[in-house]
Amino acid sequence: MNHRELTTSVIIIGAGPAGAGASFFLSRYGIPHIVIEKETFPRDKVCGDACSGKTALVINRANPEWLTEILKDQATFMPSWGIRFVAPNGKPLDIPFTANRTKETKAPGFTVSRLIFDDFLFRKMPSTHCTIFQNATVSRIGCEAGKVTVHMSHDGVDHIVTAPIIIGADGDKSTVRKKFLGENTAPKTLAIGLRAYYEGVTGMHKDNFIELHFLKEMLPGYLWIFPLPNGMANVGVGILSERIREKKINLRAQMLEAIKNNPLIAPRFANAKLVDKIQGWGLPLAMQRQPMSGDNFLLTGDAACLIDPFSGEGIGNALYSGMLAAAAIKEAIEQNNYSAAFLKQAYDDVLYKRLGDEFKISATLQRLCKYPWLFNFVVNKAYKSPSPIPSVACLRIWISGAIKQTVLLFQNTV
């Protein structure tokens, strides 16, 4: 059968934030790579649409002009200055993203629909080092003699793409993960999320804080309300899959019930209107360390199970992992070493050194949500603290200490 053969230094499967992040830095390093994407941009991605300071950091490192472009376009990218946690007892805890804010301080985070944001990233990817195939179908991935081969079809033409290494940036149903890790895979959906767009939701924070509401009826999950430009809001729920199975929860019905009848939530939706349909997706949480590389491959973003177990953050972690993957590949090329041992040291260990503590604390908080009274205790302790927590960066340190104290006090119960 006729086919076209292509050879490159790196193959990336997936052009979402993880794939884009890897591509940006591979291009900066002058490394040729081919990106294979099954859809055509712009395309939607079900998500909470909140971008943290980690997102801004990676974009700024890739090209400061891109971040300036984002921050100037507040009609599209809504600046966000913090996060509001609401305990099961209804007590809110507002934590800014940054301490010592001044008039010159740039918003650390922002909210934007994934339809817009992913397309923004995609349009920044083309370079002399990057070749992109959209609407491409991968039929087979192989690896022999230190070479990865990807068989794909694009515009009616069959291609065989060969490279010494491949990056899986293809989401929670990653074909790259399935190929290289086989049975050593994380559960597809440790948690389930639903997303809806509403217009006319009231009571938003003046500085566009994103909100996580830990309602009693949804623990160990939560309902979120994230403000978006033009009077819109991303509203959704996330909860552990095992909880849904155990309690036979209809997540959509539970979400709508909270919006209609919860005394803290319902008044804010009195004149709100649901826009478009409610959609769901799986959340591969970073509850424990997972293998993210091996001989001739790396996994990034959702394919590497990097969603924060507590906040649900995935975009920033995806971009960050893509950036680190590109740096690891640069080292691999320089040393001509694509072995599992080398990539674990250059990629997995580096990522977990930087994000591992964050994931551990978030996993502990996720488990803490099973006990409403314990969660209330920790939030009340923060609420009454004589020294306010100055930023989200300090929050994890504070919570880590508070949890240890709380567990010591209630260890017989917990």
Secondary structure, DSSP 8 states (H G I E B T S, - for coil): ---EEEE-SEEEE--SHHHHHHHHHHHHTT--EEEE-SS-SS----S--EE-HHHHHHHHHH-HHHHHHHHH-TTTSEEE-EEEEE-TTS-EEEEESSSS--TT---SEEE--HHHHHHHHHHH--BTTEEEE-S-EEEEEEEETTEEEEEEEETTEEEEEEES-EEE-S-TT-HHHHHHHTT----TTSEEEEEEEEE------TT--EEEE--GGGTTSEEEEEE-STTEEEEEEEEEHHHHHHHT--HHHHHHHHHHH-TTTGGGGTT-EEEEEEEEEEE-B-SS----EETTEEE-GGGGT-B-TTT---HHHHHHHHHHHHHHHHHHHHHT---HHHHIIIIIHHHHHHHHHHHHHHHHHHHHTT-HHHHHHHHHHHHT-SS----HHHHHHHHHHHHHHHHHHSTTT-
